[in-house]
Amino acid sequence: MITSTSNPQVKNLQLLKKKSGARNEQNVFLVEGMKMYQEAPRSKIKKVYISKSLYQEKGQAFLQGIETEVLDDHVFLAASDTKTPQGLLCVVEQFHYLLEDMLQKKNPHLLLLENLQDPGNVGTIMRTAEGAGADGIILSRTSVDLYHPKTIRSTMGSIYRMPFLYVNSLEEILPILKKQGIRTYAAHLQGKNCYDQEDYRKGCAFFIGNEGNGLSEGLSRKADAWIRIPMQGKLESLNAAIAASILMYEACRQRR
């Protein structure tokens, strides 16, 4: 059992928690809690850290076959990213997808995220994308790290199942999408049609822009169509995750 916060393994967990560079260098990320452990692909779990109190409650049986380290409760608290830890922390191997992985199905349904900075928004979008049957999420390199602990929590396990890809330029991949017959849509105040007046039953991709500034003018101009989400009152726009959810579920509705 590890009883000191100065232990090298604990120091490394703290590093992985805070630094995306360390996560990428070691090709891993951290997940916390029983649900995230149970849903994680067993082949991807590198090691499990369990608090002394949870270990005494559960025993070794439910962790059988997985390399495990017991941490004294105060040590686990230092390694955890939450104020009220659940007592289970897993080191999981990162996922690596190609654009081709998202284009395998007929009529793909994609999300393109430009410079999103809020971990909760990106995690919620990933979770909703799985629920709405989307085939993949493509993010600009300037967007928040999907392996950020707050993003991971917001995905509620969808990080294990929803393909995603970071690219240096969203504009550069648009010709590939066009060649695959995927029509692109940007939510825009000057959109000709409301979002529910377009046909998303064929290949489609929705552009979602930065929380504060929206989509860049350059990417907006590249969209095949601008669509509006009608607003009442004095609002001009919705939260990025909410807007993405509305668009994805309209595509889902049309495809049922």
N, C-alpha and C positions, 0 to 999 in steps of 0.2 A: 504494500500500500504506500502511496506517495503522501507524505505528511508535510512537505515544505513547498511553498510557492516559488522557491528558488530552484526547484528541480528543472533540469533542462527541457523535459517534456512539457511541463506547465508553461515555461517561458515560450516554447514554440507554439503552444495553443494560443497564448495571448498574442503572439505575432501573427498567426493565421487569422485571428479574429479581427485584427486592425489593418493589416496590410494586404492589398490586392496583389502586390508584387510577390510577396511570400507565397500566397496561395497559388499563383500561376507558376512560380518557380518549382514548387513541390507538387504541382498538378493535383491539388486537393482543395476541399472546402469543408466547412464545419456545419453540422446540423445539430439541433438540440431537441430533446423531448422524445417521449415514447412513440408518438405518431410518426414523426419523421424517421425514427429508427425502423419502425415496423414496415414502412413503405419503401425504404431504401433498397435498391437491388443488392442482394447479398454479395455479388461479385464486385461491387463498387466500394463496399465498406472496408477501409484499411485498418481501422482500430476504433475501439469503443472505450470511453472513459466514463466510469460510473461513480457516483458519490457513495461514501461509506454507508450512509443511512439507507439509500435505495438498495444497495447490494445486500444489506442485512434483511431488508424486507422481501426482496425478490429472489435472492440467491443467484447461483450461476446458471441455472437451467435455461432461462430464456435467452442467454447470450452464448449458449454452447456452440463451439466451432468458430467463434470470432475472437480474435486477440483482444483482450480486455485488461484495463488497468483501473484499479480502485483508487479513488482520491479521497482524502479526508474532506469532510464537508466544507471547511473553510478554504481549502485548496480548490475544491470544485467551484465555489463561489467566485474565486479569483479568476478562474479560467472561463467561466460562463459569460455570455453577453447579455443575460437577462437579470433583472433584479430579484426575481423569485424563481431560481433554477428548478427544473424538473428532475435533475439528478442524472441525466443521460446526455452524453456529448459524443458525437461520432465524427471521425475523420473520413471523408468520402472522396473517392477519385472523381475528378472533373469529367464532364461530358464534352465530346467534340463532334460537331455536326458539320456537314457540308451543305451547300445550297441544294445540291442534287437530292439530298435526303428529304427536303421539303417539297420537291417537285415530282415525287414519285406517283402520287395519286392523281387521278383525273380531276381537272378543275380545282387546283389548289386554292386554299383560303389563307392569306398571309397578313401579318401585321408588320409595318415598317416604322420603327421608332427612331425619331431624330432628336438626339441630345436631351433625352429625358434624364432628370437629375434626382428625382425623389425615389428612394428605394421602395417605399410602400406602393407608389403608383406602378412601378415596373413589375413588382411582385404580384399585385392585383391583376394587372393586365395578363400576366402569364397564367394565373389561376383561371381567369375568365376565358382566356383563349382555349384552354383545355375543355372547359365546360361548353363552349360554343362550337367545338369541333374544328377549330383552326388547325392548320397543318404546320405552322412555324412562325417564329418571330425573328425578324432581322433588325439589328440595332446598329446605329452609328457608333463608331469607336469612342465618341465623346459621351456616350450615355453612361449611366451609373453601372457599376459592376453587378451583374446578376448574382454573383457569389458573395456579395455583401451580406452579413448576417441578418440585417433587417429585411433585405429583399427575400432571402431564403425563407424567413418566417412568413412573409406575406404570400408566398407561393402556395403554402399549405400542402406541399408535396408535389405540386405540378412541375417543379424543377427537375424531377426524375423522369418526366414523361413528355414534356413539350419541347420539341426541337427548337434551337435558337442558334443564331450566328451573329457575330460582330463583323462589320465590314468598315473599311476606311472611308468609303463614300457610298451612300445609298444611291446617288445618281448614277454611279458606274454600273450598278447591277440592273438598272431598269431595262436596258436593251435585252438582257437575258430573260427577264420576266415577260417582256413584250413578245419575244420569240416563242415563249411557251403559251402564248395566248392569254396572259394574265392582264386584266385591265386594272389600272391604278386609280385610286380615289383619294382626294384631299378634302377634308372638312374645311369649308371656307365660307365666310360671311357672304361672299358674292356668288356662292354656288347657284347654278341655274335651277337645279332640282333639289327637293328635300331628300334626305338620305333614303327614305322608303319608296322613292319613285324610280330608283335604279334597279337593274337586274343583276343580282350577285350570284346567280346559279352557275355561271361559268367561272373560270379562274378570276380571282379578285384579290387585291391587296389594298389595305387602308393605311394612309399616312397619318401618324400621330406625332405632333410636335412638342417642343419644349414647354414645360408648365407655365413659364412666364412670358415667353416670346412667341409661342406657337411655331408653326412650320416656317422654315426659311423661305424667302421669296423664290430662290433658285429651285428648291425641291417642289414647291407648290406649282411652279410653271411647268414642271415635267409631268405632272399628273394628267391622266387621260380625261378626268372629269373632276369638277369641283362640286361638292354636295353640301347642303345646309342641314344643320340640326335646328329645328325651329325653337325660338326662345320667347318666353313670355316675360313680362316685367322689363327691367332695365339690364338684364344679363346679356352679355355678348358671347360668352363661351362657357363651357363646362370644364370641370376637372378632367385631366387627360385620361385617367382610368375610366371615368364614367362615360366620356365620349367614345372611347374605344369599345366599351362594353355594349353601348347602344348599337354601334355599327356591326360588331361581330354577331350579335344576336339577331339583327335583321337578316344578315346573310344566313345564319342558322335557320331562321324561320322560313326563308324562301327555299331552302334546300330540303326541308322535311318532306 
